[in-house]
Amino acid sequence: MAGDIKERTLAIGYSFLLLLLTSLLCSTEGLNTEGQILLELKNGFHDKSNVLESWKPTDETPCRWKGVNCSHGSDNNRVVTSLNLTSMGLSGTLNAAGIGGLTHLTYLNLAYNGLTGNIPKEIGDCLNLEYLYLNNNQFEGTIPAELGKLSVLRSLNIYNNKLSGVIPYEFGNLSSMVELVAYSNFLEGPLPNSIGNLKNLVNFRAGANNITGNLPKEIGGCKSLMLLGLAQNQIGGEIPREIGMLASLKELVLWGNQLSGPIPKEIGNCSSLEKIAIYGNYLIGPLPKEIGNLKSLRWLYVYRNKLNGTIPREIGNLTSCLDIDFSENSLVGSIPSEFGKINGLSLLFLFENHLTGVIPNELSSLKNLSKLDLSINNLTGPIPFGFQYLTKMNQLQLFDNSLSGIIPSGLGFHSPLWVVDFSDNNLTGRIPPHLCRYSRLMLLNLAANHLDGNIPTGILNCKSLAQLLILGNMVTGSFPLELCKLENLTAIDLNENRFSGTLPSDIGNCHRLQRLHIANNYFTLELPKEIGNLSQLVTFNVSSNLFTGTIPPEIFQCQRLQRLDLSQNNFSGSLPGEIGTLQHLEILKLSDNRLSGYIPAALGNLSHLNWLLMDGNYFFGEIPPQLGSLSSLQIAMDLSYNNLSGKIPVQLGSLNMLEYLYLNNNNLDGEIPSTFEELSSLLGCNFSFNNLYGPIPSTKIFQSMAVSSYIGGKNGLCGAPLGDCRTNSASHSDTSAKSFDSRRAKIVMIIAASVGGISLIFILVILYFMRRPRESIDTFGGTEAPSPDSDIYFPRKEGLTFHDLVEATKRFHESYVIGKGACGTVYKAVMKSGETIAVKKLASNREGNNIENSFRAEISTLGRIRHRNIVKLYGFCYHQGSNLLLYEYMERGSLGELLHGSATTLEWSTRFMIALGAAEGLAYLHHDCKPKIIHRDIKSNNILLDENFEAHVGDFGLAKVIDMPQSKSMSAVAGSYGYIAPEYAYTMKVTEKCDIYSYGVVLLELLTGRTPVQPLDQGGDLVSWVRNHIRDHDNSLTPEILDTHVDLEDQTTVNHMLTVLKLALVCTSVSPTKRPSMREVVKMLIESNEREGNLTLTQTHLDLPSKDGL
């Protein structure tokens, strides 16, 4: 009995144990196979924000997990059909070895994360997959050919990654493919011919890659294709005729390639086409007349090719067209009157061709025309009278033609004109009075015509006017006092007219004025001392007038002056010593006045001076030896025709960049210093009519000068080209002296200077050439303008208010300040959510519209940009006069602080990646934003670093959008000292080349460890210091120039740094045309690493598509 009980007890115990084991087994194996596959996927992710917290192994199925959707399968069990993890901040790799087990998966979206590594080939086993989104990550390697097995795949998005290799031939098997988007990668090689098998393909975009070869003719087999976007590649050859088989094609976007040959006439068969963007290629031949068959065409961009022939009259059949741009080609013949039939035409650009004939009157019937540019052609005849009735016209540019007759007197009465440029024509009559009737006119350029009369009152009261350029006409009157009341006016150029009277003291009210040119007029009396109030003045030219009196010392309060020309007047008295305070001065012309006294030694402080003309005055005393400190002096030093005496300072031999030196017609004595043999750049000199003696320097340049450069007066010089110093050459000198006409020499020099001045003006006019507009970027947030008193927020998360920002910064307390700039102060704000952001509070309205303009500029540019190397703007806030910008927070601060501070040492690998990241950010702004963006203030303090030392270009307080009408007249002072491109001083025009120069300075900072501003005795700026160092080391690049904080024992590092130094020198070339584009800079940096650096690149690329449909 007891045994039975014992056996029964054991049986119960065994049963319980079995039940317990079964229960445990069930609890560990309860998650189904699909869930285990997803967990394996999760194991490869870095989930810092724990967004996948709901993915628990204790669940039976993953169907309740975040991002996972399930449906009922054939056996009525729930199966995973969709996985959407977009924009969850995930990083890491894609562990997808078992993903083929998700046999019912139709939708996979991992876009907008930070995933790295390769795209797993196992995705090709998900045979039911219809939608695959892997875009906006950092995937690298090749595209797996196994994806070609996905026969039901409809959409494949892999853009904005780092993928390389070719587009697999197997993609031709994707018979269900509707959308293939692969732009902004490193794809290369030719497009596969198999692409023609994709009969259902609607959108194909693979721009901004390195695709080569020809556009395959098989593309004609893509019968459903509506968008073909292959811009910014290296595709060559001709556009295949088979393109005409694409009857459904709406957008043909092939700009920025190497296409050649003619535009095929078969393009006229693409009857659905709405956009053609094939600009920036090498297309030749005429425009095919068949293009007139495209009745649905709205945008036609064929500029910057090599097209020739005439514009076909069939162009008038494009009745739906809004924009037509044929500029920068070699088109000939007349402008077809049939343009007048395109009633909806808004933009017509035909500039820089070889067009002849008159401007057709029929263009006056284009009531929607807002932008017309026919500049740089050979057009004749009058400006059509009907242009004055075009009610939407805002940009009208006809410069550099041979137009004649009067400007229609009613121009502007019905038109909200913004830019008017009729310069370099043969126009006569008066300036129309109504050009600024709508108070929008920013640029008025009527230079180099034959206009007369006075400047109309309507122009003088034009509050929007930024630049008034009427040089080279016959305009009369006194200096208009009304101009001094125009708050936006930055440039006045009245050169070469018939103005007279005095320059009024009211000129001091033009506080924003940067350029004041009134040369070659009849202005009289003294210069007003109030000119000293023009704190923004950069270039001041009053030459060839009738000014008298002394030079007011107040002028030298204009500390931004870069060009000062007071020549050919009747100024008297001494030259104020305060001139030595103009640290930015590059050109000083004082020729042909009545100035006297000693030459101020303070002139030697002008470290940026490259042209010094003081000839034709009454200066006396010795030449200050301090002039030998003018290390930047390059064009000329002319001290001729004065009363200078004493010896020539040996220090002038240090001017090794100087090209022309004129000391003739003075009373100098002694010998020509032997140090002059070091003047290696010298091209010409003149020492005649002095009291010099001794040997002429033995270098080739001195010996090759004409005899007339050394004789006259009591000179007793000898040596080549004069007689041997051992013989008496006095009779030879006397004979030559009698035949030397000093006045004739003077006249020749004046004529040469005049010709040079005219040439410079011509160059400046050409430099005004304006770039075209591109398609605009989507508005930031799609919001309305804020009302003056209300809170307007565009935060990235709901619920963030102005008061939250006040609380997070303790009412913007000083202890929260992390940076200060010209436009405002930056605070660190830790929000209640724990998130840290940077808040930039713009300065108060005491500075007027500058701050408001800065605010508008930032939100309208930075707010629309998404790129890994651009500081993200989360939103902005306006509250009772306070303008705030909300940025992502950068933990490492600015490059400038880190590089020039004492706390951190940056290794070369880090510096190089910072340089590359900043270059990619700038390249995006220049080449991929539409319209393109110029930063205008690139410097190391505006390159911010995240926790991984990745570079982010920031501070767009000065950012300007170009490729818009104002780009030609952009004149606000741009940049920081040490970073400003040299050409800005005389062009007053900001281009992307200015950014490239500034970027080159940042490269030099990274390479040398030095700040952009250097001691005056070392060049004054970093570019000069580097060039001086190279010159002092036999024009060779040596490791001594590099930052000693970097490991220079590693020869690989040194070689790489010196290679990048060569690039920095090219970026900071004096000539803008010699500087590479930022896209070329990125390429050269990558190539330098491949050749010398061997660093593992982690550069990032574009995050948003181009509006031109890459």
KAWOVEN-V169543 format. One record per backbone hydrogen bond with DSSP energy under -1.0 kcal/mol. NH is the residue of the N-H (numbers start at 1). CO is the residue of the C=O. Records with the same first field share a line. If there is no record, write none. Layout:
NH: CO, CO
//
This chain:
5: 1
6: 2
7: 3
8: 4
9: 5
10: 6
11: 7
12: 8
13: 9
14: 10
15: 11
16: 12
17: 13
18: 14
19: 15
20: 16
21: 17
22: 18
23: 19
24: 20
25: 21
26: 22
27: 23
28: 24
29: 25
32: 60
36: 32
37: 33
38: 34
39: 35
40: 36
41: 37
42: 38
43: 39
44: 41
45: 42
46: 91
50: 47
53: 50
55: 52
56: 54
59: 56
65: 62
68: 65
69: 82
71: 79
73: 77
76: 73
79: 71
81: 69
82: 69
83: 107
84: 67
85: 109
87: 111
91: 46
93: 44
96: 94
99: 96
101: 98
102: 99
103: 101
105: 102
106: 81
107: 81
108: 131
109: 83
110: 133
112: 135
114: 90
116: 92
123: 120
124: 121
125: 122
126: 123
127: 125
129: 126
130: 106
131: 106
132: 155
133: 108
134: 157
136: 159
138: 115
140: 117
147: 144
148: 145
149: 146
150: 147
151: 149
153: 150
154: 130
155: 130
156: 179
157: 132
158: 181
160: 183
161: 184
162: 139
164: 141
171: 168
172: 169
173: 170
174: 171
175: 173
177: 174
178: 154
179: 154
180: 203
181: 156
182: 205
184: 207
186: 163
188: 165
195: 192
196: 193
197: 194
198: 195
199: 197
201: 198
202: 178
203: 178
204: 227
205: 180
206: 229
207: 1110
208: 231
210: 187
212: 189
219: 216
220: 217
221: 218
222: 219
223: 221
225: 222
226: 202
227: 202
228: 251
229: 204
230: 253
232: 255
234: 211
236: 213
243: 240
244: 241
245: 242
246: 243
247: 245
249: 246
250: 226
251: 226
252: 275
253: 228
254: 277
256: 279
258: 235
260: 237
267: 264
268: 265
269: 266
270: 267
271: 269
273: 270
274: 250
275: 250
276: 299
277: 252
278: 301
280: 303
282: 259
284: 261
291: 288
292: 289
293: 290
294: 291
295: 293
297: 294
298: 274
299: 274
300: 323
301: 276
302: 325
304: 327
306: 283
308: 285
315: 312
316: 313
317: 314
318: 315
319: 317
321: 318
322: 298
323: 298
324: 347
325: 300
326: 349
328: 351
329: 352
330: 307
332: 309
339: 336
340: 337
341: 338
342: 339
343: 341
345: 342
346: 322
347: 322
348: 371
349: 324
350: 373
352: 375
354: 331
356: 333
363: 360
364: 361
365: 362
366: 363
367: 365
369: 366
370: 346
371: 346
372: 395
373: 348
374: 397
376: 399
377: 400
378: 355
380: 357
387: 384
388: 385
389: 386
390: 387
391: 389
393: 390
394: 370
395: 370
396: 419
397: 372
398: 421
400: 423
401: 424
402: 379
404: 381
411: 408
413: 410
417: 415
418: 394
419: 394
420: 443
421: 396
422: 445
424: 447
425: 448
426: 403
428: 405
437: 434
439: 436
442: 418
443: 418
444: 467
445: 420
446: 469
448: 471
449: 472
450: 427
452: 429
460: 456
461: 457
462: 459
463: 461
465: 462
466: 442
467: 442
468: 491
469: 444
470: 493
472: 495
473: 496
474: 451
476: 453
483: 480
484: 481
485: 482
486: 483
489: 486
490: 466
491: 466
492: 515
493: 468
494: 517
496: 519
498: 475
500: 477
507: 504
508: 505
509: 506
510: 507
511: 509
513: 510
514: 490
515: 490
516: 539
517: 492
518: 541
520: 543
522: 499
524: 501
531: 528
532: 529
533: 530
534: 531
535: 533
537: 534
538: 514
539: 514
540: 563
541: 516
542: 565
544: 567
546: 523
548: 525
555: 552
556: 553
557: 554
558: 555
559: 557
561: 558
562: 538
563: 538
564: 587
565: 540
566: 589
568: 591
570: 547
572: 549
579: 576
580: 577
581: 578
582: 579
583: 581
585: 582
586: 562
587: 562
588: 611
589: 564
590: 613
592: 615
594: 571
596: 573
603: 600
604: 601
605: 602
606: 603
607: 605
609: 606
610: 586
611: 586
612: 636
613: 588
614: 638
616: 640
618: 595
620: 597
627: 624
628: 625
629: 626
630: 627
631: 629
633: 630
634: 610
635: 610
637: 660
638: 612
639: 662
641: 664
642: 665
643: 619
645: 621
652: 649
653: 650
654: 651
655: 652
656: 654
658: 655
659: 634
661: 684
662: 637
663: 686
665: 688
666: 689
667: 644
669: 646
676: 673
677: 674
678: 675
679: 676
680: 678
682: 679
683: 659
684: 659
686: 661
687: 709
689: 711
691: 668
693: 670
694: 716
696: 718
703: 699
704: 700
709: 706
710: 707
714: 690
715: 712
716: 692
718: 694
719: 723
722: 719
727: 724
733: 729
734: 730
735: 731
736: 732
737: 733
738: 734
739: 735
740: 737
745: 741
746: 742
747: 743
748: 744
749: 745
750: 746
751: 747
752: 748
753: 749
754: 750
755: 751
756: 752
757: 753
758: 754
759: 755
760: 756
761: 757
762: 758
763: 759
764: 760
765: 761
766: 762
767: 763
768: 765
769: 766
792: 878
794: 876
800: 797
805: 801
806: 802
807: 803
808: 804
809: 805
810: 807
811: 806
813: 809
816: 813
817: 814
818: 826
819: 826
821: 824
825: 841
826: 819
827: 839
828: 816
829: 837
831: 835
834: 831
837: 829
838: 887
839: 827
840: 885
841: 825
842: 883
843: 823
847: 844
848: 845
850: 847
853: 849
854: 850
855: 851
856: 852
857: 853
858: 854
859: 855
860: 856
862: 858
863: 858
864: 861
865: 862
870: 867
871: 953
874: 886
875: 886
877: 884
878: 792
879: 882
882: 879
884: 877
885: 840
886: 875
887: 838
888: 872
892: 945
893: 890
895: 943
896: 940
898: 894
899: 895
900: 896
911: 907
912: 908
913: 909
914: 910
915: 911
916: 912
917: 913
918: 914
919: 915
920: 916
921: 917
922: 918
923: 919
924: 920
925: 921
926: 922
927: 923
928: 924
929: 924
933: 925
934: 960
942: 939
943: 940
944: 952
945: 893
946: 950
949: 946
952: 944
953: 869
954: 942
959: 956
960: 934
962: 932
967: 964
968: 965
969: 966
979: 976
984: 981
985: 982
987: 983
988: 984
994: 991
996: 992
997: 993
998: 994
999: 995
1000: 996
1001: 997
1002: 998
1003: 999
1004: 1000
1005: 1001
1006: 1002
1007: 1003
1008: 1004
1009: 1005
1014: 1020
1018: 1015
1019: 1016
1020: 1015
1022: 1012
1025: 1021
1026: 1022
1027: 1023
1028: 1024
1029: 1025
1030: 1026
1031: 1027
1032: 1028
1035: 1030
1036: 1033
1041: 1038
1042: 1039
1043: 1007
1046: 1043
1048: 1046
1054: 1050
1055: 1051
1056: 1052
1057: 1053
1058: 1054
1059: 1055
1060: 1056
1061: 1057
1062: 1058
1063: 1059
1064: 1060
1065: 1061
1066: 1062
1067: 1063
1068: 1064
1069: 1066
1074: 1071
1075: 1072
1081: 1077
1082: 1078
1083: 1079
1084: 1080
1085: 1081
1086: 1082
1087: 1083
1088: 1084
1089: 1085
1090: 1086
1091: 1087
1092: 1088
1093: 1088
1094: 1089
1109: 1106
//
